[in-house]
Amino acid sequence: MSTCANDVRIDRRAFLKVSLLASGALVIGVGYGSSSRARATDSDTWAPNLYVRIDTNGRVTIVSKNPEAGQGVKTAFPMVVAECLNVAWEIVSVEQAPLDDRYGRQVIGGSRGTPDGWNDLRIAGTAACELLKSAAARQWNVPVAECNAENGTVIHVTSDRTIPYADLLEAAAALPVPEVSELKLKSRPEEFQLLGTFVPGVDNPMIVTGQPLFGCDTRLDGMLYAVYEKCPTFGGRVRSANINRVRSQPGVTHAFVVKGTDDLTGLLPGVAIVAETWWAADSARKKLKVDWDTENSDSSEAYERRAKALANESGETLRADGDVDRALDESRRIIEATYYYPFVSHANMEPQNCTARYSESGQLELWAPSQNPKSGRALISRTMGIPEDRIHVNLTRIGGGFGRRLRSDFMVECAWIAREIGRPVQLQWSREDDMRHDFYRPAAWHHFKAGIDIDGRMIAFDHHFVTFGRNGETVSGAGLSPNHYPAGLVPSFRLTQSLLKTNVPTGPWRSPGHSAYCWAYQSFFDEVALAAERDPLEFRLDLLSRSFGDPPLDLKRTRGTLALAASKAGWGSRELEPGRGMGMAFHFDHGGFVSHVAEVVADGANVKVEKVYSGIDVGPILNLSGAKNQVEGAVVDALSTAQLEITFANGAARQSNFDDYGLLRFNLAPEVECHFIQSDNSPTGLGEPPIAAATPAICNAIFAATGKRIRELPFSRSGIRV
């Protein structure tokens, strides 16, 4: 990753290849191999990672390798290429790549899209520009150093001669490929012209006019529609079902039991119903009667009873710095509190769906809104015994992911049904399917104890974390790093952990883990600051002023976002009337540093979150439109989720739709004022970092306005209504 214009570190295995298509278009790709020169001249083995195409009419096309789920990568990626190629945005087109191993990692998760693509995109754009300048210089018989590139044109500075890129394609393709290490890549914000500006999403016109983009929009000739009934109790199997009755329903073409597997993330047992229309399939489903074999009886009430018992046990020590017990004994004051957050659902706007076509030759083709299509292809291959090279996955736009579509259960269900019936089929889950068969963000209990000295500094921090596990390991989304702050920020620190067994499927949920335990940490920090009689901002800045050993985050960058958000909010510089309060929080995750200051107004227990001021440092912003969308969406998502919970009874989720899991309404969304630090650090993603600090900032503001400390989520547990 690059840190400045003159310090660009490129993978030494990176190489370029240039080719000219039969149409006359120039194509430039970036690949990786053990020997860049050898691989660059070997057309049979070259595997491009990303590539740019310049057509003879001057238009530029960039292939977007990653799925698009609203995070904006399909717009930001071509913006990087256009910036380095020095072409106007108006002549750029974008194509969505299918799943293809030549592109390398094709996953959206962990906010890795921008960091993973940053170098390759700049290399592709810069290399194309250098080749075109070299071709023009040869034609004019002048040094390349005398040539500049602007708006798709090469300019000879001395003579003011110009030539458009479109007239140089053939000549450029014949030139030697430049060494990647010799390319000077744009890195600093002051070098950018397009990057950092406000560019609407490339799919926006199609979205607002209702044109097909999403998985559920896929239509194939002769396509049937399917629904898939699974046991409400997680892991249940089919004993028997009234299949003949279902087959007799109008429009139904197939109905059959799928034995499935024991893999909660794969093909679960169930009953498939296929019909001429989805309405017919879903109507027939209402006649379905299944005798389920179930063993799981998990309940939220049992979890709470067991968690209460575990709270009195010592737990397993994950980290211990200094002498916590002695530091607590020597503390001027000890602050204790317990924080709890529940299971929550992803609640994607577009429920899970997939379209598949299985041919007699054994080829399987899918159209899937997947965050991790390669994992889905592998799951299908393992489950159905189809070689991966016979499975082709087309990527559709995703109507909400947030980690849910990193799992591929909906893909393997559709693939199995398609092979069974021998016709193209679209599997469409209902909202109830989606909510009852999610991979939930797990609940947890945080038992905190902190000691402060005579100066009001936190000198001891004792944390007992009660979370969920299976076979001695935390389940997906339930783990907490022993290096998470305030480890490394206090001289004496201890983290212990106790595990509750669960049979509920869990998984990554936007900013996995961070979106939950940041709320607990940052809310408790406010309690400590209050007990120390210190301003919450001053307390946090002081906490981030020193470290004991290796700090768990970049202290300077974190302080920068905190100071920025506080300054824009007018923290400490304006007096708030009764019933109005401000709260703050900071966090670091997935490469991003974010702080929020929330302002709320309260009328008793009724609270209105009016505004959130955000300070963000994720390196240079690629697309201001996409960046603001991510921050604003994260704040709304955090406020919405803080009022929701999934509970369980008899091994099944109780909530099933938006009537009992109601998302935030539009009129309750706060104004979000985004302020970005355009640093020279390499850019990181923004899909996940902004959400974690939003919930505690809001809760701390609610305390400031009402005096009510929220230690349990959802808000309703504390009697707060938003």
Buried (B, 14 or more C-beta within 10 A) or exposed (E): BBBEBEEBEBBEEBBBBBBBEEEBBBBBBBBBBEEBEEBBEEEEEBBBBBBBBBBBEBBBBBBBBBBBBBBBBBBBBBBBBBBBBBBBBEBBEBEBBBBBEBBBBBBBBBBBBBBBBBBBBBBBBBBBBBBBBBBBBBBBEBEEEBBBBEBBBBBBEEEEBEBEBBBBBEBBBEBEBBBBEEBEBBBBBEBBBBBBBEBEBBBEEBBEEEEEBBBBBBEBEEBBBBBBBBBBBBBBBBEEBBBEEBBEBEBBBBBBBBEBBEBBBBBBBBBBBBBBEBEBBBBBBEBBEBEBBBEBEBBBEEBBEBBEEBBEEEBEEBBBBBBBEEBBEEBBBBBEBBBBBBBBBBBBEBBBBBBBBBEEEEEBBBBBBBBBBBBBBBBBBBBBEBEBEEBBBBBBBBBBBBBBBBBBBBBBBBBBBBBBBEBBBBBBBBBBBBBBBBBBBBBBBBBBBBBBBEEBBBBBBBBBBBBBBBEEEBBBBBBBBBBBBBBBBBBBBBBBBBBBEBBBBBBBBBBBBBBBBBBBBBBBBBBBBBBBEBBBBBBBBBBBEEBBEEBBBBBEBBBBBBBBBBBBBEBEEEEEEEEBBBBBBBBBBBBBBBBBBBBBBBEEBEBBBEBBBBBBBBBBBBBBBBBBBBBBBBBBBBBBBBBBBBBBBEBBBBBBBEEEBEBBEEEEBBEBBBBBBBBBBBBBBBBBBBBBBBBBBBBBBBBBBBEBBBBBBBBEEBEBBB
